[in-house]
Amino acid sequence: MTILRQLGDAILEEAASAQQDTRAYVPLTVDTVPAYLTALPAVMEILGGSTHLDCVEIGDGNLNLVFIVRAQDDPAKSVIIKQALPYLRCAGDGWPLSRERMEYEHMALALEAEIVPELVPAVYHYDRAMSLIVMENLDRHVIMRKGLVEGITYPRFPGHMGHFLAHTLFHTSDLYLASARKKRLVGLFSRNVELCKITEDFVFTNPYMESAENRWNPEIDDVVQRIRAHTRLKCEIAALKDGFLTRTQSLVHGDLHTGSVMLNQEDTRIIDPEFAFFGPMGFDIGAVLGNLALAYCAHEVHSTTDDARAAYQGWLLETIRETWDTFAGEFLRLWREKNEGEATRPAFFAQCGGEDGLDIYRRQYLTGVLRDTLGYAGCKMMRRQLGIAHVYDIDCIADPKRRAVAERLALAIGARFVLERQYVQSIDEMLAIIKTTKEL
């Protein structure tokens, strides 16, 4: 994929030559957005040229302002504006945060658009000084997390997500890229230090200790204290954190949960890659599969009958299996057809079976990715019950006692994923952990 290699160079050259923009940064409001957009001809073309625009602020995330803008005379013509704030929104302006994160989102979207353009939103405009992106409004799509709470099935999601994971992770790895180019890209994305630090703190560290921002349901206080005192579990989490800090396998999205997926019955788009960095492949895959497992736990409560619960949880388990199988199958196909990187030169295996010998290593490699997937999925599941940022799937259960049923199951499955990952050989064993786990 020479286009990807050329784009990688373009991104590196742009970053190297970028000068400090002297324009002032100003957070936009619903009142100032229309005037901002009317100065952008390419965006105004998307909006049909109308200067009469309706703007609504829809951001409900932890970090950014998000606006939807529509042409008054043709509401079907619309765009999304995403602007970084200079602080962590969910924590308030007392928690400063660099606006540079929008630079990394822009670069990640550009790379993803070259690899899997059909699975990411189109970008119409990027403004470095204002730390914002104007992009496609996916108004025929819904946030996946909310659809899962409602018990909706998405039959094409496993194929789409497995394809996204296989292509983005393979094409940004040493299995495909020349080592010099890969290292230059690693160096560029490694500067996304503040968002990586959020993950280091809020996924791997603070939820398992005394920390001021942690919050949890008092109904599970006994489990919280047991987890904090579980030496082997915390040693395994520390090892997974070490992998997050030190391994640069591929460019990962960095926050690939079901709130970062917009979809309908036919189409899937991956959004919000502002946490992008080079890290372990299993971190992205674990985020996806771990969030599907969280939905499984939530339906212990959301499903109103035993039959409905069994059917929907069964679909979630099959979705986990199909997502992994699609990823693994497509990843192996790409590796066999495009083994062009530094990691596994064909000549290296020439005297020990050639392609057959290399295939043994490929299988071992994917087993390692699966084990990482379980570990990172487990951390993601546990931190969502214990730390600062919870998930709507479970938090929307109003009754604390009923919510605790889902929370305890999520913590128990997450802990088993972390503790048992090194023994897992197949996706079936991951599913068996989910199906046989009782609340902690």
C-alpha positions as CSV (number, residue, x, y, z in Angstrom):
1,M,0.0,0.0,0.0
2,T,2.3,2.8,-1.3
3,I,-0.4,5.4,-0.6
4,L,-0.1,4.7,3.1
5,R,3.7,5.1,3.0
6,Q,3.4,8.4,1.1
7,L,0.9,9.7,3.5
8,G,3.1,8.7,6.4
9,D,5.8,10.9,4.8
10,A,3.4,13.7,4.3
11,I,2.3,13.7,7.9
12,L,5.9,13.6,9.1
13,E,6.8,16.5,6.8
14,E,3.8,18.6,7.9
15,A,4.7,18.0,11.5
16,A,8.3,19.0,11.0
17,S,7.5,22.2,9.1
18,A,4.5,23.4,11.1
19,Q,5.1,26.9,12.5
20,Q,3.4,28.3,15.6
21,D,0.2,29.8,14.4
22,T,-0.2,33.3,15.7
23,R,-4.0,33.3,15.6
24,A,-5.7,33.2,18.9
25,Y,-7.6,30.1,20.1
26,V,-11.2,30.8,21.1
27,P,-13.7,28.1,22.2
28,L,-16.6,28.2,19.8
29,T,-20.2,28.6,20.9
30,V,-23.5,27.9,19.1
31,D,-23.6,31.7,18.4
32,T,-20.1,31.9,16.9
33,V,-20.0,28.7,14.9
34,P,-22.0,30.0,11.9
35,A,-19.6,32.9,11.3
36,Y,-16.6,30.6,11.6
37,L,-18.0,28.3,9.0
38,T,-19.0,30.9,6.5
39,A,-15.3,31.7,6.0
40,L,-14.6,28.1,4.8
41,P,-15.6,27.7,1.2
42,A,-15.1,23.9,1.1
43,V,-17.3,23.5,4.2
44,M,-19.9,25.9,2.9
45,E,-20.1,23.8,-0.3
46,I,-21.1,20.8,1.8
47,L,-23.7,22.9,3.5
48,G,-25.2,24.0,0.1
49,G,-23.8,27.5,0.2
50,S,-26.5,28.6,2.7
51,T,-25.4,31.3,5.3
52,H,-28.5,30.5,7.4
53,L,-27.2,27.8,9.7
54,D,-28.7,26.1,12.8
55,C,-26.1,25.0,15.4
56,V,-26.6,22.8,18.4
57,E,-23.9,21.7,21.0
58,I,-24.2,17.9,21.4
59,G,-21.0,17.0,23.1
60,D,-21.6,14.5,25.9
61,G,-18.0,13.1,26.1
62,N,-15.2,13.6,28.6
63,L,-13.0,15.9,26.6
64,N,-14.4,18.1,23.8
65,L,-17.0,20.5,22.4
66,V,-19.1,18.9,19.7
67,F,-21.5,20.8,17.5
68,I,-23.9,19.8,14.8
69,V,-24.5,22.4,12.1
70,R,-27.4,22.2,9.5
71,A,-28.4,24.4,6.6
72,Q,-31.8,25.9,7.6
73,D,-33.2,25.5,4.1
74,D,-32.0,21.9,3.7
75,P,-31.4,20.2,7.1
76,A,-30.0,17.2,5.2
77,K,-26.9,19.2,4.5
78,S,-24.9,19.2,7.8
79,V,-21.5,18.8,9.4
80,I,-20.0,18.1,12.7
81,I,-17.5,20.3,14.5
82,K,-15.3,18.9,17.1
83,Q,-13.1,21.3,19.1
84,A,-10.6,20.5,21.9
85,L,-10.9,22.3,25.2
86,P,-7.8,23.2,27.1
87,Y,-8.9,21.0,30.0
88,L,-10.4,17.6,30.8
89,R,-14.1,18.3,30.3
90,C,-15.4,15.7,32.7
91,A,-13.1,17.0,35.4
92,G,-13.5,20.7,34.8
93,D,-11.1,23.5,34.1
94,G,-9.1,22.6,37.2
95,W,-7.6,19.7,35.2
96,P,-5.6,21.4,32.4
97,L,-5.1,19.4,29.1
98,S,-3.2,20.3,26.0
99,R,-5.3,21.0,22.9
100,E,-2.7,19.2,20.8
101,R,-4.8,16.1,21.0
102,M,-6.8,17.3,18.0
103,E,-3.5,17.2,16.0
104,Y,-3.2,13.5,16.7
105,E,-6.9,12.8,16.0
106,H,-6.4,14.6,12.6
107,M,-3.3,12.5,11.8
108,A,-4.9,9.3,12.8
109,L,-8.1,9.9,10.8
110,A,-5.9,10.8,7.8
111,L,-4.0,7.5,8.1
112,E,-7.2,5.5,8.7
113,A,-8.8,7.1,5.7
114,E,-6.1,5.8,3.4
115,I,-6.3,2.3,4.8
116,V,-10.1,1.9,5.4
117,P,-11.9,5.0,4.1
118,E,-15.3,3.3,4.2
119,L,-15.0,2.9,8.0
120,V,-14.2,6.4,9.2
121,P,-15.9,9.8,8.8
122,A,-14.8,12.1,6.0
123,V,-12.8,15.1,7.2
124,Y,-13.7,18.4,5.5
125,H,-11.4,20.9,7.4
126,Y,-8.7,20.9,10.0
127,D,-7.7,24.1,11.9
128,R,-4.6,23.7,14.0
129,A,-4.8,27.1,15.7
130,M,-8.4,26.5,16.8
131,S,-7.8,22.8,17.6
132,L,-10.9,21.7,15.7
133,I,-12.0,19.4,12.9
134,V,-15.0,19.8,10.7
135,M,-16.2,16.4,9.5
136,E,-19.0,14.3,8.1
137,N,-22.2,14.2,10.1
138,L,-23.2,10.6,10.5
139,D,-26.9,11.4,11.1
140,R,-28.1,8.0,9.8
141,H,-26.0,6.3,12.5
142,V,-26.3,5.9,16.3
143,I,-23.7,5.5,19.0
144,M,-23.3,1.7,19.3
145,R,-23.4,1.8,23.1
146,K,-26.9,3.2,23.2
147,G,-28.1,0.7,20.7
148,L,-26.7,-2.2,22.7
149,V,-28.6,-1.0,25.8
150,E,-31.8,-1.1,23.8
151,G,-31.1,-4.7,22.7
152,I,-30.5,-3.9,19.0
153,T,-28.5,-6.3,16.9
154,Y,-26.0,-5.2,14.3
155,P,-25.3,-8.1,12.0
156,R,-22.6,-6.4,9.9
157,F,-20.6,-5.0,12.8
158,P,-18.3,-8.0,13.5
159,G,-17.2,-8.0,9.8
160,H,-16.7,-4.3,9.7
161,M,-14.8,-4.0,13.0
162,G,-12.7,-7.1,12.4
163,H,-11.7,-5.6,9.0
164,F,-10.9,-2.2,10.6
165,L,-8.7,-3.9,13.2
166,A,-6.9,-6.2,10.8
167,H,-6.1,-3.5,8.3
168,T,-5.2,-0.6,10.6
169,L,-3.1,-2.7,12.9
170,F,-1.3,-4.7,10.1
171,H,-0.5,-1.8,7.8
172,T,1.0,0.3,10.6
173,S,3.2,-2.5,12.0
174,D,6.7,-3.8,11.4
175,L,5.1,-6.7,9.5
176,Y,4.4,-4.3,6.7
177,L,6.3,-1.0,7.1
178,A,10.0,-0.5,6.7
179,S,11.6,-0.1,10.1
180,A,12.8,3.5,9.5
181,R,9.4,4.7,8.4
182,K,7.7,3.0,11.3
183,K,10.1,4.5,13.8
184,R,9.5,8.0,12.4
185,L,5.8,7.5,12.8
186,V,6.3,6.1,16.3
187,G,8.3,9.2,17.2
188,L,5.6,11.5,16.0
189,F,2.7,9.8,17.8
190,S,4.7,9.2,20.9
191,R,4.3,13.0,21.6
192,N,0.7,12.4,22.4
193,V,1.8,12.2,26.0
194,E,-1.1,13.8,27.8
195,L,-3.8,11.5,26.5
196,C,-1.6,8.4,27.0
197,K,-1.1,9.7,30.6
198,I,-4.9,9.7,31.0
199,T,-5.0,6.1,30.0
200,E,-2.0,5.2,32.2
201,D,-3.7,6.8,35.2
202,F,-7.4,6.0,34.6
203,V,-7.1,2.5,33.1
204,F,-4.1,0.9,34.8
205,T,-3.4,2.8,38.1
206,N,-5.9,5.0,39.9
207,P,-9.0,2.7,39.9
208,Y,-7.1,0.1,41.9
209,M,-5.9,2.4,44.7
210,E,-7.1,5.4,46.8
211,S,-7.5,8.3,44.3
212,A,-9.6,11.3,44.7
213,E,-11.5,11.1,41.4
214,N,-12.6,7.4,41.8
215,R,-16.2,6.7,42.2
216,W,-18.2,3.5,42.6
217,N,-21.5,2.1,43.7
218,P,-21.5,1.7,47.5
219,E,-23.2,-1.7,46.9
220,I,-20.0,-3.1,45.6
221,D,-17.6,-1.7,48.2
222,D,-16.6,-5.1,49.4
223,V,-15.4,-6.1,45.9
224,V,-13.6,-2.8,45.4
225,Q,-11.6,-3.4,48.6
226,R,-10.8,-7.0,47.6
227,I,-9.5,-5.9,44.2
228,R,-7.3,-3.3,45.8
229,A,-5.8,-5.9,48.1
230,H,-5.4,-8.6,45.4
231,T,-1.6,-8.8,45.0
232,R,-1.5,-11.2,42.0
233,L,-4.1,-9.3,40.1
234,K,-2.3,-6.0,40.7
235,C,1.0,-7.5,39.5
236,E,-0.7,-8.7,36.3
237,I,-2.2,-5.2,35.8
238,A,1.2,-3.7,36.3
239,A,2.6,-6.0,33.6
240,L,-0.1,-5.0,31.2
241,K,0.6,-1.3,32.0
242,D,4.3,-2.0,31.2
243,G,3.2,-3.3,27.8
244,F,1.2,-0.3,27.2
245,L,4.1,1.9,28.0
246,T,6.8,0.1,26.1
247,R,5.4,-1.9,23.1
248,T,4.9,-0.1,19.8
249,Q,3.4,-2.9,17.6
250,S,1.0,-0.7,15.6
251,L,-0.9,2.6,15.5
252,V,-3.8,2.0,17.8
253,H,-7.0,4.0,18.1
254,G,-6.4,4.2,21.9
255,D,-10.0,4.5,23.0
256,L,-11.9,2.0,20.9
257,H,-15.0,1.4,23.0
258,T,-18.6,1.1,21.8
259,G,-19.0,4.8,22.3
260,S,-16.4,5.4,19.6
261,V,-18.5,3.4,17.0
262,M,-21.4,4.9,15.1
263,L,-23.4,2.5,13.0
264,N,-26.7,1.3,11.6
265,Q,-27.7,-2.0,10.1
266,E,-25.6,-1.5,7.0
267,D,-22.7,0.8,7.8
268,T,-20.1,1.2,10.6
269,R,-17.8,4.1,11.3
270,I,-15.0,4.4,13.8
271,I,-14.8,7.9,15.4
272,D,-12.7,9.8,18.0
273,P,-9.1,8.6,17.6
274,E,-7.6,11.4,19.6
275,F,-5.9,8.9,21.9
276,A,-4.0,7.4,19.0
277,F,-0.4,6.2,19.6
278,F,1.8,3.3,18.8
279,G,1.1,0.5,21.3
280,P,0.1,-3.1,21.7
281,M,-2.4,-4.4,19.1
282,G,-4.4,-6.1,21.9
283,F,-5.1,-2.8,23.5
284,D,-7.5,-1.8,20.7
285,I,-9.0,-5.3,20.2
286,G,-9.4,-5.7,24.0
287,A,-11.2,-2.4,24.2
288,V,-13.8,-3.5,21.6
289,L,-14.3,-7.0,23.0
290,G,-14.2,-5.8,26.6
291,N,-17.0,-3.3,25.9
292,L,-19.1,-6.0,24.3
293,A,-18.6,-8.0,27.4
294,L,-19.7,-5.0,29.5
295,A,-22.9,-5.0,27.4
296,Y,-23.3,-8.7,28.2
297,C,-23.1,-7.9,31.9
298,A,-25.5,-5.0,31.6
299,H,-28.1,-7.3,30.1
300,E,-28.2,-9.2,33.3
301,V,-30.5,-6.3,34.3
302,H,-31.7,-4.7,31.0
303,S,-33.2,-7.8,29.6
304,T,-36.7,-8.2,31.1
305,T,-37.2,-12.0,30.5
306,D,-34.9,-15.0,30.7
307,D,-35.5,-15.8,27.0
308,A,-34.7,-12.2,25.9
309,R,-31.6,-12.2,28.1
310,A,-30.3,-15.5,26.7
311,A,-30.9,-14.4,23.1
312,Y,-29.2,-11.1,23.4
313,Q,-26.3,-12.3,25.5
314,G,-25.9,-15.1,22.9
315,W,-25.7,-12.5,20.1
316,L,-23.1,-10.5,22.0
317,L,-21.0,-13.7,22.5
318,E,-21.3,-14.6,18.9
319,T,-20.3,-11.0,18.0
320,I,-17.2,-11.2,20.1
321,R,-16.3,-14.5,18.3
322,E,-17.0,-13.2,14.8
323,T,-15.1,-9.9,15.4
324,W,-12.0,-11.9,16.6
325,D,-12.3,-14.5,13.8
326,T,-12.6,-11.8,11.1
327,F,-9.7,-9.9,12.5
328,A,-7.5,-13.0,12.8
329,G,-8.4,-14.3,9.4
330,E,-7.9,-11.0,7.6
331,F,-4.7,-10.2,9.5
332,L,-3.2,-13.6,8.5
333,R,-4.2,-13.0,4.9
334,L,-2.6,-9.6,4.8
335,W,0.6,-11.0,6.4
336,R,0.9,-13.8,3.9
337,E,0.2,-11.5,0.9
338,K,2.2,-8.4,2.1
339,N,5.0,-9.7,4.2
340,E,7.1,-6.6,3.3
341,G,8.3,-5.2,6.6
342,E,11.3,-5.7,8.8
343,A,9.8,-8.2,11.3
344,T,9.7,-11.4,9.3
345,R,11.8,-11.5,6.2
346,P,10.9,-14.6,4.1
347,A,14.6,-15.6,3.7
348,F,14.9,-15.9,7.5
349,F,12.6,-19.0,7.4
350,A,14.0,-20.4,4.1
351,Q,15.9,-23.3,5.7
352,C,13.3,-24.3,8.3
353,G,10.2,-24.9,6.2
354,G,9.9,-21.6,4.4
355,E,6.3,-20.4,4.4
356,D,5.2,-23.3,6.6
357,G,7.8,-22.3,9.2
358,L,6.7,-18.7,9.1
359,D,3.1,-19.8,9.5
360,I,4.0,-21.4,12.8
361,Y,5.3,-18.1,14.0
362,R,2.2,-16.3,12.7
363,R,0.0,-18.5,14.8
364,Q,2.2,-17.9,17.9
365,Y,2.0,-14.2,17.2
366,L,-1.7,-14.2,17.0
367,T,-2.0,-16.2,20.2
368,G,0.1,-13.5,21.9
369,V,-2.2,-10.8,20.5
370,L,-5.3,-12.8,21.9
371,R,-3.7,-13.0,25.3
372,D,-3.0,-9.3,25.3
373,T,-6.6,-8.7,24.2
374,L,-7.9,-10.5,27.2
375,G,-5.7,-8.6,29.6
376,Y,-6.5,-5.2,28.2
377,A,-10.2,-6.1,28.0
378,G,-10.1,-7.0,31.7
379,C,-8.5,-3.7,32.7
380,K,-11.1,-1.8,30.6
381,M,-14.0,-3.7,32.2
382,M,-12.7,-3.2,35.8
383,R,-11.8,0.4,35.6
384,R,-15.3,1.3,34.3
385,Q,-16.8,0.2,37.6
386,L,-14.1,1.7,39.9
387,G,-12.6,4.9,38.4
388,I,-13.6,8.3,37.1
389,A,-15.2,7.3,33.8
390,H,-18.1,4.8,33.8
391,V,-20.1,3.4,30.9
392,Y,-23.7,4.2,30.0
393,D,-24.6,0.6,29.6
394,I,-24.3,0.0,33.4
395,D,-24.5,3.5,34.8
396,C,-28.0,4.0,33.3
397,I,-29.4,1.3,35.7
398,A,-31.0,3.6,38.3
399,D,-31.4,1.2,41.2
400,P,-28.0,0.7,42.9
401,K,-28.8,-2.8,44.0
402,R,-29.7,-3.9,40.5
403,R,-26.8,-2.0,39.0
404,A,-24.5,-3.9,41.4
405,V,-25.5,-7.2,39.8
406,A,-24.0,-6.0,36.5
407,E,-21.0,-4.3,38.1
408,R,-20.1,-7.4,40.1
409,L,-20.2,-9.6,37.1
410,A,-18.2,-7.1,35.0
411,L,-15.5,-7.0,37.7
412,A,-15.4,-10.8,38.0
413,I,-15.1,-11.4,34.3
414,G,-12.5,-8.6,34.0
415,A,-10.4,-10.0,36.8
416,R,-10.5,-13.5,35.2
417,F,-9.4,-12.1,31.9
418,V,-6.4,-10.5,33.5
419,L,-5.5,-13.5,35.7
420,E,-6.1,-16.3,33.2
421,R,-5.0,-14.6,29.9
422,Q,-1.6,-16.5,29.7
423,Y,-3.4,-19.8,29.5
424,V,-5.9,-18.9,26.8
425,Q,-5.3,-20.5,23.3
426,S,-8.5,-19.6,21.5
427,I,-11.4,-17.2,21.3
428,D,-13.6,-20.1,22.6
429,E,-11.7,-20.0,25.9
430,M,-12.4,-16.3,26.2
431,L,-16.1,-16.9,25.7
432,A,-16.0,-19.7,28.2
433,I,-14.7,-17.3,30.8
434,I,-17.6,-15.0,30.2
435,K,-20.2,-17.8,30.2
436,T,-19.0,-19.5,33.4
437,T,-18.2,-16.5,35.6
438,K,-20.4,-15.6,38.5
439,E,-20.3,-12.3,40.3
440,L,-17.3,-11.5,42.4
